[in-house]
Amino acid sequence: MDTILLIFCVIYDFCKGFEPRWEQRLSESSLKRRRRRGELCLSEVMTTIVGFHLSGYRTFKHYYLNYVLRYQRCYFPGLVSYHRFVGEL
């Protein structure tokens, strides 16, 4: 199994339990803010960030533009541009 798939599966399992509790906590909070759904799910965003830290690239921008967009499109069909990705964080 590819390393990226293994990382994604572990993060996805974590997010299944974390996101409902996070959403509940946000709804109970006195801070009300609009939350727009991104095109990437939380586990895809987290997998991309973990992949960067394991990659050896010096900057996230170079990693995303030169590796993720070129070689990981098959894993993440909803990939967005670099500027949209960092704007959604």
VMD Tcl script that draws the C-alpha trace (Angstrom):
set ca {
  {0.00 0.00 0.00}
  {1.26 3.49 -0.80}
  {2.46 5.49 2.16}
  {0.12 8.36 1.32}
  {-2.88 6.01 1.39}
  {-1.84 4.60 4.74}
  {-1.44 8.10 6.18}
  {-4.81 9.13 4.75}
  {-6.58 6.09 6.25}
  {-5.19 6.79 9.74}
  {-6.11 10.48 9.53}
  {-9.55 9.69 8.08}
  {-10.31 7.34 10.98}
  {-9.24 10.04 13.43}
  {-11.40 12.69 11.69}
  {-14.51 10.45 11.81}
  {-14.45 10.71 15.59}
  {-13.04 14.21 15.90}
  {-15.20 16.23 13.49}
  {-18.61 15.55 15.13}
  {-17.22 16.59 18.53}
  {-15.56 19.65 17.00}
  {-18.80 20.70 15.28}
  {-20.72 20.26 18.54}
  {-18.18 22.36 20.42}
  {-18.39 25.09 17.78}
  {-22.19 25.13 17.94}
  {-22.06 25.45 21.75}
  {-19.54 28.28 21.55}
  {-20.62 31.88 21.88}
  {-18.55 32.66 18.78}
  {-20.85 32.42 15.80}
  {-19.11 32.48 12.47}
  {-19.97 31.29 9.04}
  {-18.30 28.06 8.06}
  {-18.16 27.25 4.39}
  {-17.39 23.70 3.34}
  {-14.17 23.45 1.37}
  {-13.70 21.24 -1.63}
  {-11.23 19.11 0.31}
  {-12.30 17.33 3.45}
  {-10.36 17.80 6.68}
  {-8.59 14.45 6.32}
  {-7.35 15.39 2.81}
  {-6.00 18.72 4.07}
  {-4.31 17.07 7.03}
  {-2.82 14.33 4.83}
  {-1.35 16.97 2.52}
  {0.22 18.82 5.44}
  {1.64 15.64 7.01}
  {2.99 14.67 3.57}
  {4.81 17.99 3.37}
  {6.51 17.42 6.71}
  {7.67 13.98 5.57}
  {8.73 15.13 2.10}
  {11.97 17.01 2.60}
  {10.73 20.05 0.65}
  {11.81 23.34 2.23}
  {8.58 25.25 1.57}
  {4.97 24.15 1.49}
  {4.36 26.16 -1.68}
  {7.00 24.24 -3.64}
  {5.76 20.94 -2.24}
  {2.16 21.66 -3.20}
  {2.91 23.05 -6.68}
  {5.66 20.61 -7.67}
  {4.52 17.41 -5.99}
  {0.90 17.40 -4.86}
  {-0.61 18.98 -7.98}
  {1.57 16.88 -10.30}
  {1.66 13.46 -8.67}
  {-1.21 13.18 -6.19}
  {-4.20 14.23 -8.29}
  {-5.23 10.60 -8.55}
  {-5.47 10.40 -4.74}
  {-7.26 13.73 -4.29}
  {-9.56 14.38 -7.27}
  {-10.95 17.58 -5.70}
  {-7.56 19.30 -5.47}
  {-7.66 23.07 -5.58}
  {-5.05 25.64 -6.55}
  {-2.31 26.51 -4.10}
  {-3.85 29.91 -3.32}
  {-7.25 28.41 -2.61}
  {-5.68 25.70 -0.44}
  {-3.79 28.14 1.79}
  {-6.80 30.49 1.84}
  {-8.98 27.71 3.28}
  {-6.64 26.93 6.18}
}
mol new
graphics top color blue
foreach p $ca { graphics top sphere $p radius 0.5 }
foreach p [lrange $ca 0 end-1] q [lrange $ca 1 end] { graphics top cylinder $p $q radius 0.2 }
display resetview
